Amino acid sequence: MSAGNLAAVRLYLSSFRIGNRPDELLRLLRGRTRTALIGNADDYKSPEDRAASLAREVAELRGVGLDQCE
């Protein structure tokens, strides 16, 4: 990634799911809807529970109008 591309990167960090400021997340995205989701390391959970957590996170992103990149 070139230095010119780095200027376009914006991060919205939340310690619990989508957080309590989805309006701020949408503001930072400036109308763009493509997002990346970095899941929490739920190593103590079963694979089924981790998959359910991921599905919930993706549903929350979609609920505010965002698309998760694959």
Biopython code that builds the backbone (N, CA, C, O; Angstrom):
import numpy as np
from Bio.PDB.StructureBuilder import StructureBuilder

atoms = [
    (1, "MET", "N", (0.860, -1.175, 0.000)),
    (1, "MET", "CA", (0.000, 0.000, 0.000)),
    (1, "MET", "C", (0.898, 1.228, 0.000)),
    (1, "MET", "O", (1.827, 1.339, 0.800)),
    (2, "SER", "N", (0.609, 2.122, -0.891)),
    (2, "SER", "CA", (1.426, 3.320, -0.970)),
    (2, "SER", "C", (1.019, 4.332, 0.092)),
    (2, "SER", "O", (-0.062, 4.226, 0.672)),
    (3, "ALA", "N", (1.866, 5.296, 0.343)),
    (3, "ALA", "CA", (1.581, 6.331, 1.340)),
    (3, "ALA", "C", (0.319, 7.111, 0.977)),
    (3, "ALA", "O", (-0.413, 7.551, 1.865)),
    (4, "GLY", "N", (0.059, 7.284, -0.309)),
    (4, "GLY", "CA", (-1.151, 7.989, -0.737)),
    (4, "GLY", "C", (-2.417, 7.261, -0.337)),
    (4, "GLY", "O", (-3.418, 7.898, -0.009)),
    (5, "ASN", "N", (-2.391, 5.938, -0.360)),
    (5, "ASN", "CA", (-3.554, 5.148, 0.029)),
    (5, "ASN", "C", (-3.772, 5.158, 1.537)),
    (5, "ASN", "O", (-4.910, 5.055, 1.995)),
    (6, "LEU", "N", (-2.722, 5.277, 2.297)),
    (6, "LEU", "CA", (-2.855, 5.256, 3.750)),
    (6, "LEU", "C", (-3.668, 6.435, 4.273)),
    (6, "LEU", "O", (-4.313, 6.321, 5.315)),
    (7, "ALA", "N", (-3.649, 7.535, 3.586)),
    (7, "ALA", "CA", (-4.393, 8.709, 4.023)),
    (7, "ALA", "C", (-5.887, 8.451, 4.021)),
    (7, "ALA", "O", (-6.624, 9.143, 4.723)),
    (8, "ALA", "N", (-6.361, 7.472, 3.252)),
    (8, "ALA", "CA", (-7.787, 7.182, 3.146)),
    (8, "ALA", "C", (-8.272, 6.194, 4.201)),
    (8, "ALA", "O", (-9.476, 5.963, 4.310)),
    (9, "VAL", "N", (-7.383, 5.615, 4.965)),
    (9, "VAL", "CA", (-7.773, 4.619, 5.964)),
    (9, "VAL", "C", (-8.315, 5.313, 7.200)),
    (9, "VAL", "O", (-7.687, 6.215, 7.754)),
    (10, "ARG", "N", (-9.498, 4.874, 7.624)),
    (10, "ARG", "CA", (-10.104, 5.397, 8.846)),
    (10, "ARG", "C", (-10.457, 4.210, 9.726)),
    (10, "ARG", "O", (-10.917, 3.179, 9.233)),
    (11, "LEU", "N", (-10.244, 4.353, 11.013)),
    (11, "LEU", "CA", (-10.554, 3.279, 11.943)),
    (11, "LEU", "C", (-11.619, 3.708, 12.934)),
    (11, "LEU", "O", (-11.591, 4.823, 13.456)),
    (12, "TYR", "N", (-12.542, 2.823, 13.182)),
    (12, "TYR", "CA", (-13.537, 3.006, 14.231)),
    (12, "TYR", "C", (-13.366, 1.792, 15.124)),
    (12, "TYR", "O", (-13.677, 0.672, 14.720)),
    (13, "LEU", "N", (-12.882, 2.003, 16.312)),
    (13, "LEU", "CA", (-12.599, 0.892, 17.214)),
    (13, "LEU", "C", (-13.644, 0.850, 18.323)),
    (13, "LEU", "O", (-13.981, 1.869, 18.926)),
    (14, "SER", "N", (-14.135, -0.331, 18.569)),
    (14, "SER", "CA", (-15.117, -0.514, 19.630)),
    (14, "SER", "C", (-14.734, -1.753, 20.421)),
    (14, "SER", "O", (-14.368, -2.775, 19.840)),
    (15, "SER", "N", (-14.815, -1.670, 21.722)),
    (15, "SER", "CA", (-14.456, -2.823, 22.543)),
    (15, "SER", "C", (-15.636, -3.773, 22.719)),
    (15, "SER", "O", (-15.462, -4.874, 23.240)),
    (16, "PHE", "N", (-16.833, -3.369, 22.295)),
    (16, "PHE", "CA", (-17.987, -4.263, 22.395)),
    (16, "PHE", "C", (-18.876, -4.085, 21.180)),
    (16, "PHE", "O", (-19.555, -3.069, 21.031)),
    (17, "ARG", "N", (-18.862, -5.078, 20.321)),
    (17, "ARG", "CA", (-19.684, -5.128, 19.119)),
    (17, "ARG", "C", (-19.588, -3.836, 18.311)),
    (17, "ARG", "O", (-18.494, -3.290, 18.171)),
    (18, "ILE", "N", (-20.683, -3.341, 17.783)),
    (18, "ILE", "CA", (-20.602, -2.155, 16.911)),
    (18, "ILE", "C", (-20.389, -0.875, 17.713)),
    (18, "ILE", "O", (-20.094, 0.173, 17.138)),
    (19, "GLY", "N", (-20.533, -0.950, 19.006)),
    (19, "GLY", "CA", (-20.306, 0.215, 19.860)),
    (19, "GLY", "C", (-21.556, 1.066, 20.008)),
    (19, "GLY", "O", (-22.607, 0.754, 19.448)),
    (20, "ASN", "N", (-21.430, 2.122, 20.756)),
    (20, "ASN", "CA", (-22.581, 2.977, 21.034)),
    (20, "ASN", "C", (-22.603, 4.240, 20.172)),
    (20, "ASN", "O", (-23.367, 5.165, 20.449)),
    (21, "ARG", "N", (-21.766, 4.284, 19.122)),
    (21, "ARG", "CA", (-21.720, 5.459, 18.246)),
    (21, "ARG", "C", (-21.764, 5.065, 16.769)),
    (21, "ARG", "O", (-20.897, 5.487, 16.003)),
    (22, "PRO", "N", (-22.747, 4.272, 16.350)),
    (22, "PRO", "CA", (-22.795, 3.915, 14.934)),
    (22, "PRO", "C", (-22.930, 5.143, 14.039)),
    (22, "PRO", "O", (-22.520, 5.107, 12.879)),
    (23, "ASP", "N", (-23.497, 6.227, 14.560)),
    (23, "ASP", "CA", (-23.583, 7.470, 13.792)),
    (23, "ASP", "C", (-22.192, 8.014, 13.468)),
    (23, "ASP", "O", (-21.965, 8.544, 12.380)),
    (24, "GLU", "N", (-21.273, 7.880, 14.408)),
    (24, "GLU", "CA", (-19.890, 8.326, 14.188)),
    (24, "GLU", "C", (-19.199, 7.429, 13.167)),
    (24, "GLU", "O", (-18.440, 7.909, 12.326)),
    (25, "LEU", "N", (-19.457, 6.155, 13.240)),
    (25, "LEU", "CA", (-18.908, 5.228, 12.258)),
    (25, "LEU", "C", (-19.370, 5.615, 10.853)),
    (25, "LEU", "O", (-18.561, 5.670, 9.927)),
    (26, "LEU", "N", (-20.651, 5.881, 10.694)),
    (26, "LEU", "CA", (-21.173, 6.276, 9.387)),
    (26, "LEU", "C", (-20.584, 7.603, 8.928)),
    (26, "LEU", "O", (-20.319, 7.784, 7.740)),
    (27, "ARG", "N", (-20.377, 8.528, 9.852)),
    (27, "ARG", "CA", (-19.770, 9.823, 9.507)),
    (27, "ARG", "C", (-18.352, 9.618, 8.986)),
    (27, "ARG", "O", (-17.961, 10.223, 7.987)),
    (28, "LEU", "N", (-17.586, 8.770, 9.655)),
    (28, "LEU", "CA", (-16.212, 8.509, 9.230)),
    (28, "LEU", "C", (-16.160, 7.879, 7.838)),
    (28, "LEU", "O", (-15.216, 8.114, 7.082)),
    (29, "LEU", "N", (-17.147, 7.101, 7.509)),
    (29, "LEU", "CA", (-17.164, 6.413, 6.214)),
    (29, "LEU", "C", (-17.570, 7.311, 5.056)),
    (29, "LEU", "O", (-17.364, 6.963, 3.893)),
    (30, "ARG", "N", (-18.146, 8.469, 5.372)),
    (30, "ARG", "CA", (-18.496, 9.463, 4.347)),
    (30, "ARG", "C", (-19.272, 8.863, 3.180)),
    (30, "ARG", "O", (-18.947, 9.110, 2.018)),
    (31, "GLY", "N", (-20.280, 8.088, 3.488)),
    (31, "GLY", "CA", (-21.139, 7.523, 2.450)),
    (31, "GLY", "C", (-20.681, 6.194, 1.879)),
    (31, "GLY", "O", (-21.434, 5.540, 1.158)),
    (32, "ARG", "N", (-19.472, 5.790, 2.184)),
    (32, "ARG", "CA", (-19.008, 4.488, 1.704)),
    (32, "ARG", "C", (-19.629, 3.401, 2.578)),
    (32, "ARG", "O", (-19.915, 3.639, 3.751)),
    (33, "THR", "N", (-19.837, 2.230, 2.027)),
    (33, "THR", "CA", (-20.478, 1.158, 2.793)),
    (33, "THR", "C", (-19.613, -0.084, 2.945)),
    (33, "THR", "O", (-19.993, -1.011, 3.659)),
    (34, "ARG", "N", (-18.469, -0.122, 2.295)),
    (34, "ARG", "CA", (-17.606, -1.300, 2.373)),
    (34, "ARG", "C", (-16.769, -1.229, 3.637)),
    (34, "ARG", "O", (-16.054, -0.253, 3.861)),
    (35, "THR", "N", (-16.858, -2.258, 4.460)),
    (35, "THR", "CA", (-16.149, -2.277, 5.734)),
    (35, "THR", "C", (-15.413, -3.596, 5.930)),
    (35, "THR", "O", (-15.691, -4.584, 5.249)),
    (36, "ALA", "N", (-14.493, -3.599, 6.847)),
    (36, "ALA", "CA", (-13.805, -4.819, 7.255)),
    (36, "ALA", "C", (-14.145, -5.075, 8.717)),
    (36, "ALA", "O", (-14.259, -4.144, 9.513)),
    (37, "LEU", "N", (-14.302, -6.321, 9.050)),
    (37, "LEU", "CA", (-14.613, -6.713, 10.415)),
    (37, "LEU", "C", (-13.484, -7.589, 10.931)),
    (37, "LEU", "O", (-13.169, -8.622, 10.339)),
    (38, "ILE", "N", (-12.885, -7.180, 12.020)),
    (38, "ILE", "CA", (-11.848, -7.980, 12.668)),
    (38, "ILE", "C", (-12.466, -8.526, 13.937)),
    (38, "ILE", "O", (-12.702, -7.791, 14.895)),
    (39, "GLY", "N", (-12.721, -9.799, 13.935)),
    (39, "GLY", "CA", (-13.401, -10.437, 15.057)),
    (39, "GLY", "C", (-12.511, -10.577, 16.276)),
    (39, "GLY", "O", (-11.287, -10.670, 16.176)),
    (40, "ASN", "N", (-13.152, -10.590, 17.413)),
    (40, "ASN", "CA", (-12.467, -10.789, 18.672)),
    (40, "ASN", "C", (-11.977, -12.236, 18.757)),
    (40, "ASN", "O", (-12.602, -13.137, 18.198)),
    (41, "ALA", "N", (-10.895, -12.453, 19.432)),
    (41, "ALA", "CA", (-10.368, -13.805, 19.621)),
    (41, "ALA", "C", (-11.183, -14.506, 20.700)),
    (41, "ALA", "O", (-10.858, -14.438, 21.885)),
    (42, "ASP", "N", (-12.232, -15.174, 20.275)),
    (42, "ASP", "CA", (-13.100, -15.903, 21.207)),
    (42, "ASP", "C", (-12.634, -17.349, 21.327)),
    (42, "ASP", "O", (-13.421, -18.275, 21.132)),
    (43, "ASP", "N", (-11.375, -17.541, 21.642)),
    (43, "ASP", "CA", (-10.801, -18.882, 21.677)),
    (43, "ASP", "C", (-11.476, -19.803, 22.682)),
    (43, "ASP", "O", (-11.447, -21.024, 22.527)),
    (44, "TYR", "N", (-12.069, -19.236, 23.690)),
    (44, "TYR", "CA", (-12.705, -20.051, 24.721)),
    (44, "TYR", "C", (-14.070, -20.579, 24.274)),
    (44, "TYR", "O", (-14.647, -21.446, 24.931)),
    (45, "LYS", "N", (-14.582, -20.062, 23.163)),
    (45, "LYS", "CA", (-15.892, -20.480, 22.664)),
    (45, "LYS", "C", (-15.753, -21.653, 21.698)),
    (45, "LYS", "O", (-14.698, -21.877, 21.104)),
    (46, "SER", "N", (-16.842, -22.386, 21.563)),
    (46, "SER", "CA", (-16.867, -23.473, 20.589)),
    (46, "SER", "C", (-16.899, -22.871, 19.180)),
    (46, "SER", "O", (-17.264, -21.706, 19.016)),
    (47, "PRO", "N", (-16.523, -23.647, 18.168)),
    (47, "PRO", "CA", (-16.590, -23.136, 16.794)),
    (47, "PRO", "C", (-17.998, -22.653, 16.424)),
    (47, "PRO", "O", (-18.147, -21.667, 15.702)),
    (48, "GLU", "N", (-19.008, -23.337, 16.910)),
    (48, "GLU", "CA", (-20.398, -22.938, 16.628)),
    (48, "GLU", "C", (-20.716, -21.587, 17.249)),
    (48, "GLU", "O", (-21.353, -20.746, 16.615)),
    (49, "ASP", "N", (-20.271, -21.371, 18.500)),
    (49, "ASP", "CA", (-20.513, -20.093, 19.175)),
    (49, "ASP", "C", (-19.732, -18.962, 18.514)),
    (49, "ASP", "O", (-20.231, -17.841, 18.419)),
    (50, "ARG", "N", (-18.504, -19.244, 18.054)),
    (50, "ARG", "CA", (-17.736, -18.217, 17.339)),
    (50, "ARG", "C", (-18.431, -17.836, 16.035)),
    (50, "ARG", "O", (-18.482, -16.660, 15.674)),
    (51, "ALA", "N", (-18.966, -18.833, 15.331)),
    (51, "ALA", "CA", (-19.682, -18.560, 14.079)),
    (51, "ALA", "C", (-20.937, -17.733, 14.353)),
    (51, "ALA", "O", (-21.268, -16.834, 13.580)),
    (52, "ALA", "N", (-21.634, -18.028, 15.442)),
    (52, "ALA", "CA", (-22.832, -17.262, 15.801)),
    (52, "ALA", "C", (-22.465, -15.824, 16.155)),
    (52, "ALA", "O", (-23.193, -14.901, 15.791)),
    (53, "SER", "N", (-21.349, -15.615, 16.859)),
    (53, "SER", "CA", (-20.893, -14.266, 17.203)),
    (53, "SER", "C", (-20.562, -13.477, 15.943)),
    (53, "SER", "O", (-20.929, -12.308, 15.821)),
    (54, "LEU", "N", (-19.876, -14.113, 15.014)),
    (54, "LEU", "CA", (-19.526, -13.451, 13.759)),
    (54, "LEU", "C", (-20.786, -13.075, 12.983)),
    (54, "LEU", "O", (-20.883, -11.969, 12.453)),
    (55, "ALA", "N", (-21.743, -13.987, 12.918)),
    (55, "ALA", "CA", (-22.992, -13.706, 12.208)),
    (55, "ALA", "C", (-23.714, -12.519, 12.841)),
    (55, "ALA", "O", (-24.276, -11.688, 12.127)),
    (56, "ARG", "N", (-23.704, -12.431, 14.155)),
    (56, "ARG", "CA", (-24.347, -11.305, 14.854)),
    (56, "ARG", "C", (-23.646, -9.995, 14.508)),
    (56, "ARG", "O", (-24.306, -8.983, 14.270)),
    (57, "GLU", "N", (-22.314, -10.008, 14.479)),
    (57, "GLU", "CA", (-21.554, -8.805, 14.144)),
    (57, "GLU", "C", (-21.851, -8.343, 12.717)),
    (57, "GLU", "O", (-22.050, -7.153, 12.475)),
    (58, "VAL", "N", (-21.878, -9.278, 11.786)),
    (58, "VAL", "CA", (-22.173, -8.945, 10.392)),
    (58, "VAL", "C", (-23.591, -8.383, 10.278)),
    (58, "VAL", "O", (-23.820, -7.422, 9.544)),
    (59, "ALA", "N", (-24.537, -8.974, 10.998)),
    (59, "ALA", "CA", (-25.919, -8.483, 10.983)),
    (59, "ALA", "C", (-25.999, -7.056, 11.520)),
    (59, "ALA", "O", (-26.769, -6.245, 11.007)),
    (60, "GLU", "N", (-25.209, -6.745, 12.547)),
    (60, "GLU", "CA", (-25.195, -5.377, 13.081)),
    (60, "GLU", "C", (-24.666, -4.390, 12.047)),
    (60, "GLU", "O", (-25.218, -3.301, 11.889)),
    (61, "LEU", "N", (-23.598, -4.764, 11.343)),
    (61, "LEU", "CA", (-23.067, -3.892, 10.295)),
    (61, "LEU", "C", (-24.112, -3.660, 9.210)),
    (61, "LEU", "O", (-24.337, -2.531, 8.776)),
    (62, "ARG", "N", (-24.736, -4.736, 8.788)),
    (62, "ARG", "CA", (-25.770, -4.614, 7.755)),
    (62, "ARG", "C", (-26.950, -3.792, 8.258)),
    (62, "ARG", "O", (-27.588, -3.084, 7.479)),
    (63, "GLY", "N", (-27.241, -3.880, 9.543)),
    (63, "GLY", "CA", (-28.354, -3.148, 10.129)),
    (63, "GLY", "C", (-28.202, -1.645, 10.052)),
    (63, "GLY", "O", (-29.198, -0.922, 10.066)),
    (64, "VAL", "N", (-26.972, -1.162, 9.971)),
    (64, "VAL", "CA", (-26.753, 0.292, 9.825)),
    (64, "VAL", "C", (-26.390, 0.638, 8.376)),
    (64, "VAL", "O", (-25.986, 1.763, 8.081)),
    (65, "GLY", "N", (-26.539, -0.346, 7.474)),
    (65, "GLY", "CA", (-26.346, -0.078, 6.047)),
    (65, "GLY", "C", (-24.958, -0.346, 5.508)),
    (65, "GLY", "O", (-24.600, 0.154, 4.442)),
    (66, "LEU", "N", (-24.167, -1.133, 6.232)),
    (66, "LEU", "CA", (-22.797, -1.392, 5.787)),
    (66, "LEU", "C", (-22.662, -2.811, 5.233)),
    (66, "LEU", "O", (-23.429, -3.707, 5.586)),
    (67, "ASP", "N", (-21.679, -2.995, 4.367)),
    (67, "ASP", "CA", (-21.372, -4.297, 3.789)),
    (67, "ASP", "C", (-20.015, -4.751, 4.299)),
    (67, "ASP", "O", (-19.069, -3.965, 4.353)),
    (68, "GLN", "N", (-19.924, -6.001, 4.666)),
    (68, "GLN", "CA", (-18.642, -6.542, 5.105)),
    (68, "GLN", "C", (-17.892, -7.055, 3.884)),
    (68, "GLN", "O", (-18.453, -7.792, 3.072)),
    (69, "CYS", "N", (-16.623, -6.668, 3.750)),
    (69, "CYS", "CA", (-15.825, -7.216, 2.666)),
    (69, "CYS", "C", (-15.519, -8.677, 2.999)),
    (69, "CYS", "O", (-15.363, -9.056, 4.160)),
    (70, "GLU", "N", (-15.444, -9.450, 1.973)),
    (70, "GLU", "CA", (-15.129, -10.883, 2.138)),
    (70, "GLU", "C", (-13.655, -11.086, 2.022)),
    (70, "GLU", "O", (-13.177, -12.215, 2.130)),
]
sb = StructureBuilder()
sb.init_structure("model")
sb.init_model(0)
sb.init_chain("A")
sb.init_seg("    ")
for serial, (resi, resn, name, xyz) in enumerate(atoms, 1):
    if name == "N":
        sb.init_residue(resn, " ", resi, " ")
    sb.init_atom(name, np.array(xyz, "f"), 0.0, 1.0, " ", f" {name:<3s}", serial, name[0])
structure = sb.get_structure()
